[in-house]
Amino acid sequence: MKIILLVSLFIITLLMTPYSFASDYEYEVDGYSDDGGYVYGEIEANRGEQEVEGYIYDEAGNEVYFEGEWTGYGEVEGYDDNGNYIVLETE
């Protein structure tokens, strides 16, 4: 009986785990850097947090890491690894 109970609890835990930790969201974004260059890419956000991060690309296809914060509905502002200020919108 104990084994059946333990196995049942284990299965329930496995089934519930993806839902309890599924707080990551991915967004396709595009926008402009402070020098006027067009950028696009994908950012990730966690439920209930202002901070976002991801990789964006410039017009030449160069990849750079981006960190920022939500500033409004579908709007993100932040900096890339090169120190460029970037404003993004979700697509």
KOLVEXFI-690544 format. One line per 5 residues: their letters; for each residue x, y, z of N, C-alpha, C. Coordinates in nm, 2 decimals, decimal comma. Example, Ala and Ser with C-alpha at 12.3 -4.5 7.8 and 13.67 -1.06 7.14 Angstrom:
BEGIN
as	1,32:-0,57:0,78:1,23:-0,45:0,78:1,32:-0,33:0,78  1,28:-0,22:0,71:1,37:-0,11:0,71:1,29:0,00:0,79 $
! end
This chain:
BEGIN
mkiil	0,08:-0,12:0,00:0,00:0,00:0,00:0,09:0,13:0,00  0,19:0,12:0,08:0,28:0,24:0,08:0,35:0,27:-0,05  0,38:0,16:-0,12:0,45:0,17:-0,25:0,35:0,24:-0,35  0,23:0,20:-0,35:0,13:0,25:-0,44:0,10:0,40:-0,41  0,10:0,43:-0,28:0,08:0,57:-0,25:0,20:0,66:-0,29 $
lvslf	0,32:0,61:-0,27:0,44:0,68:-0,31:0,45:0,70:-0,46  0,42:0,59:-0,53:0,42:0,60:-0,68:0,32:0,70:-0,73  0,20:0,70:-0,66:0,09:0,79:-0,70:0,14:0,94:-0,68  0,20:0,96:-0,56:0,24:1,10:-0,53:0,35:1,14:-0,62  0,44:1,05:-0,66:0,55:1,08:-0,75:0,49:1,12:-0,89 $
iitll	0,40:1,04:-0,94:0,34:1,07:-1,07:0,26:1,20:-1,07  0,19:1,23:-0,96:0,12:1,36:-0,95:0,22:1,47:-0,95  0,33:1,46:-0,87:0,44:1,56:-0,87:0,49:1,59:-1,01  0,52:1,48:-1,08:0,57:1,50:-1,22:0,48:1,57:-1,31  0,35:1,54:-1,30:0,25:1,60:-1,38:0,23:1,75:-1,35 $
mtpys	0,24:1,78:-1,22:0,22:1,92:-1,18:0,34:2,01:-1,20  0,46:1,96:-1,20:0,58:2,04:-1,20:0,59:2,13:-1,32  0,56:2,09:-1,44:0,57:2,18:-1,56:0,48:2,30:-1,54  0,37:2,28:-1,48:0,27:2,39:-1,46:0,31:2,49:-1,35  0,37:2,44:-1,25:0,41:2,52:-1,14:0,53:2,61:-1,17 $
fasdy	0,62:2,57:-1,26:0,73:2,65:-1,30:0,72:2,71:-1,43  0,61:2,70:-1,50:0,60:2,76:-1,63:0,57:2,91:-1,62  0,67:2,99:-1,59:0,65:3,13:-1,58:0,73:3,21:-1,68  0,80:3,14:-1,77:0,88:3,21:-1,87:0,80:3,24:-1,99  0,82:3,36:-2,04:0,76:3,40:-2,17:0,86:3,44:-2,27 $
eyevd	0,84:3,42:-2,39:0,93:3,46:-2,50:0,86:3,56:-2,59  0,92:3,67:-2,63:0,86:3,77:-2,71:0,96:3,80:-2,83  0,90:3,81:-2,95:0,97:3,86:-3,06:0,96:4,01:-3,05  1,07:4,08:-3,07:1,08:4,23:-3,05:1,15:4,29:-3,17  1,13:4,42:-3,19:1,21:4,50:-3,27:1,20:4,64:-3,23 $
gysdd	1,30:4,72:-3,27:1,31:4,86:-3,23:1,43:4,93:-3,28  1,48:5,03:-3,20:1,59:5,11:-3,24:1,68:5,14:-3,13  1,81:5,15:-3,16:1,91:5,18:-3,06:1,93:5,33:-3,06  2,01:5,38:-2,96:2,02:5,53:-2,95:2,09:5,59:-3,07  2,16:5,51:-3,15:2,23:5,57:-3,27:2,14:5,56:-3,39 $
ggyvy	2,01:5,52:-3,37:1,91:5,51:-3,48:1,91:5,38:-3,56  2,00:5,29:-3,52:2,00:5,16:-3,59:1,88:5,07:-3,56  1,83:5,00:-3,65:1,72:4,91:-3,64:1,78:4,78:-3,57  1,70:4,72:-3,47:1,74:4,60:-3,41:1,62:4,51:-3,40  1,64:4,38:-3,39:1,53:4,28:-3,37:1,58:4,16:-3,30 $
geiea	1,49:4,08:-3,24:1,54:3,96:-3,18:1,43:3,90:-3,09  1,47:3,83:-2,99:1,38:3,76:-2,89:1,43:3,78:-2,75  1,33:3,82:-2,67:1,36:3,84:-2,52:1,28:3,74:-2,44  1,32:3,72:-2,32:1,25:3,63:-2,23:1,21:3,71:-2,10  1,10:3,68:-2,05:1,05:3,75:-1,93:0,99:3,65:-1,83 $
nrgeq	1,00:3,67:-1,71:0,93:3,59:-1,61:0,81:3,65:-1,55  0,71:3,58:-1,52:0,58:3,62:-1,47:0,61:3,71:-1,34  0,55:3,83:-1,34:0,56:3,91:-1,22:0,69:3,99:-1,21  0,78:3,98:-1,30:0,90:4,06:-1,30:0,91:4,16:-1,40  0,97:4,27:-1,37:0,99:4,38:-1,47:1,11:4,36:-1,57 $
evegy	1,21:4,28:-1,52:1,33:4,26:-1,60:1,31:4,16:-1,71  1,37:4,19:-1,82:1,37:4,10:-1,94:1,52:4,09:-1,99  1,54:3,98:-2,07:1,68:3,97:-2,12:1,66:3,88:-2,25  1,76:3,89:-2,34:1,76:3,81:-2,46:1,87:3,86:-2,55  1,86:3,81:-2,67:1,96:3,84:-2,78:1,89:3,92:-2,89 $
iydea	1,95:4,02:-2,93:1,90:4,10:-3,04:2,00:4,11:-3,15  1,96:4,15:-3,27:2,05:4,15:-3,39:2,03:4,29:-3,45  2,15:4,34:-3,50:2,14:4,46:-3,58:2,11:4,43:-3,73  2,11:4,54:-3,81:2,08:4,52:-3,95:2,18:4,44:-4,02  2,30:4,43:-3,97:2,41:4,35:-4,03:2,40:4,20:-3,98 $
gnevy	2,31:4,17:-3,89:2,30:4,04:-3,84:2,39:4,01:-3,72  2,46:4,11:-3,66:2,54:4,09:-3,55:2,46:4,07:-3,42  2,49:3,97:-3,34:2,41:3,93:-3,22:2,47:4,00:-3,10  2,39:4,05:-3,01:2,44:4,11:-2,89:2,33:4,08:-2,78  2,38:4,06:-2,66:2,30:4,04:-2,54:2,23:4,17:-2,50 $
fegew	2,10:4,16:-2,46:2,02:4,27:-2,41:1,96:4,24:-2,28  1,96:4,35:-2,19:1,89:4,34:-2,06:1,81:4,47:-2,05  1,69:4,46:-2,01:1,60:4,58:-1,99:1,48:4,55:-1,90  1,39:4,65:-1,91:1,27:4,64:-1,82:1,15:4,68:-1,90  1,03:4,63:-1,87:0,91:4,67:-1,92:0,88:4,82:-1,88 $
tgyge	0,84:4,90:-1,98:0,81:5,04:-1,95:0,66:5,07:-1,98  0,60:4,98:-2,04:0,46:4,99:-2,07:0,41:4,86:-2,14  0,28:4,86:-2,18:0,23:4,74:-2,25:0,30:4,72:-2,38  0,38:4,61:-2,39:0,45:4,58:-2,51:0,57:4,66:-2,54  0,62:4,74:-2,44:0,73:4,83:-2,46:0,84:4,79:-2,36 $
vegyd	0,97:4,79:-2,41:1,08:4,75:-2,33:1,19:4,85:-2,36  1,27:4,89:-2,25:1,38:4,97:-2,27:1,50:4,91:-2,19  1,62:4,93:-2,25:1,74:4,87:-2,18:1,86:4,89:-2,25  1,96:4,82:-2,22:2,10:4,83:-2,28:2,15:4,70:-2,33  2,23:4,71:-2,44:2,30:4,59:-2,48:2,43:4,58:-2,42 $
dngny	2,51:4,47:-2,45:2,64:4,45:-2,39:2,74:4,56:-2,43  2,71:4,63:-2,54:2,80:4,74:-2,58:2,77:4,87:-2,52  2,66:4,88:-2,43:2,63:5,00:-2,37:2,53:5,09:-2,44  2,48:5,04:-2,56:2,38:5,11:-2,64:2,24:5,11:-2,57  2,18:5,22:-2,56:2,04:5,23:-2,51:1,95:5,19:-2,62 $
ivlet	1,85:5,10:-2,59:1,76:5,04:-2,70:1,62:5,04:-2,65  1,53:5,08:-2,74:1,39:5,08:-2,71:1,33:4,97:-2,80  1,25:4,88:-2,74:1,19:4,77:-2,82:1,04:4,76:-2,80  0,97:4,71:-2,90:0,83:4,68:-2,89:0,81:4,53:-2,92  0,71:4,47:-2,86:0,68:4,33:-2,89:0,60:4,33:-3,02 $
e	0,62:4,22:-3,10:0,55:4,21:-3,23:0,42:4,14:-3,21 $
! end
